Amino acid sequence: MRRYAQVIELKPEHREEYIRYHQQVWPTVLARIESCNIRNYSIYLYGALLVAYFEYHGSDYTADMQKMAADPETQRWWKIMDPMQQPVAEAPAGAHWLEIPEVFHFDGASVAK
């Protein structure tokens, strides 16, 4: 399993609409996310920043992301979501969400005393 975090900006004029859509994500989109080996997926909103966190449990991330991108329902969802967002300034050309590095993780395992 690998943990991922990503960031993108939410255009302020779409804040309420974006939140409303994410209160009732389409079941077909959720099923595709799951079929692409993504678990424990969350999106947080801080100011204008959307921060996504998920855990990837597959063996070929690139293939799974291509599978997701090829899905017509996911494409339809993205067609609605994409105009509400804009990449952060640090995102490479052509990137949408910017992957951000993990600098600390704690599972809650026993700590030596």
C-alpha positions in Angstrom: 0.0 0.0 0.0 1.2 3.5 -0.9 -0.2 6.7 0.5 -0.8 9.7 -1.8 -1.5 13.3 -1.1 -2.4 15.9 -3.8 -3.4 19.5 -3.9 -5.3 21.8 -6.3 -7.0 25.2 -6.0 -10.8 25.5 -5.9 -12.1 28.5 -7.6 -13.9 30.5 -5.0 -17.1 31.0 -7.0 -17.5 27.2 -7.2 -17.0 26.5 -3.5 -20.6 25.7 -2.5 -21.3 23.8 -5.8 -18.2 21.6 -5.3 -19.1 20.8 -1.7 -22.7 20.0 -2.8 -21.5 17.5 -5.5 -19.1 15.8 -3.0 -21.9 15.3 -0.5 -23.5 12.9 -3.0 -20.7 11.5 -5.3 -22.2 9.3 -8.0 -22.1 5.6 -7.1 -20.6 4.8 -10.5 -17.7 7.1 -9.8 -17.1 5.6 -6.3 -17.2 2.1 -7.8 -14.6 3.1 -10.4 -12.4 4.6 -7.6 -12.6 1.3 -5.7 -12.1 -0.9 -8.8 -8.8 1.1 -9.4 -7.5 0.0 -6.0 -8.0 3.3 -4.1 -9.1 3.1 -0.5 -9.5 5.6 2.3 -10.0 8.5 -0.1 -10.6 11.9 1.5 -10.6 15.5 0.2 -10.1 18.4 2.6 -10.8 22.0 1.9 -8.6 24.7 3.5 -9.2 28.2 2.2 -9.0 27.8 -1.6 -6.9 24.6 -1.4 -8.3 21.1 -1.9 -6.1 18.5 -0.4 -6.7 14.9 -1.4 -5.5 11.9 0.5 -5.8 8.2 -0.5 -4.2 4.9 -0.2 -3.3 2.8 -3.3 -3.6 -0.9 -2.8 -2.8 -2.1 -6.3 0.3 -3.2 -8.1 0.2 -0.9 -11.2 -0.7 2.6 -10.3 -0.3 3.9 -13.9 -2.5 1.2 -15.4 -5.2 1.8 -12.7 -5.1 5.6 -13.3 -5.5 5.0 -17.1 -8.4 2.7 -16.4 -10.0 5.4 -14.3 -9.4 8.1 -17.0 -11.0 5.9 -19.7 -14.2 5.4 -17.7 -17.1 7.4 -19.3 -18.8 8.1 -16.0 -15.5 9.3 -14.5 -15.0 11.5 -17.5 -18.4 12.9 -17.1 -17.7 13.7 -13.4 -14.4 15.3 -14.3 -16.0 17.4 -17.0 -18.1 19.0 -14.2 -15.3 19.2 -11.6 -12.4 20.4 -13.7 -13.8 23.9 -14.5 -14.2 24.4 -10.7 -10.5 23.8 -10.1 -7.2 25.2 -11.2 -3.7 23.7 -10.7 -1.5 25.3 -8.1 1.3 27.4 -9.4 3.9 24.7 -8.6 2.1 22.0 -10.7 4.1 20.9 -13.8 2.7 21.8 -17.2 -0.2 19.6 -18.0 -0.7 18.4 -14.5 -4.0 18.8 -12.7 -3.6 17.8 -9.1 -0.1 18.3 -7.7 1.3 15.3 -5.8 2.8 16.4 -2.6 5.4 14.5 -0.6 4.8 12.8 2.7 7.2 14.0 5.3 5.8 12.2 8.4 3.6 9.3 9.1 2.6 7.6 12.3 0.3 4.5 12.4 -0.2 4.5 16.1 2.0 1.5 16.7 3.4 1.2 20.2 5.9 3.8 21.1 8.9 2.8 23.2 8.9 4.5 26.6 
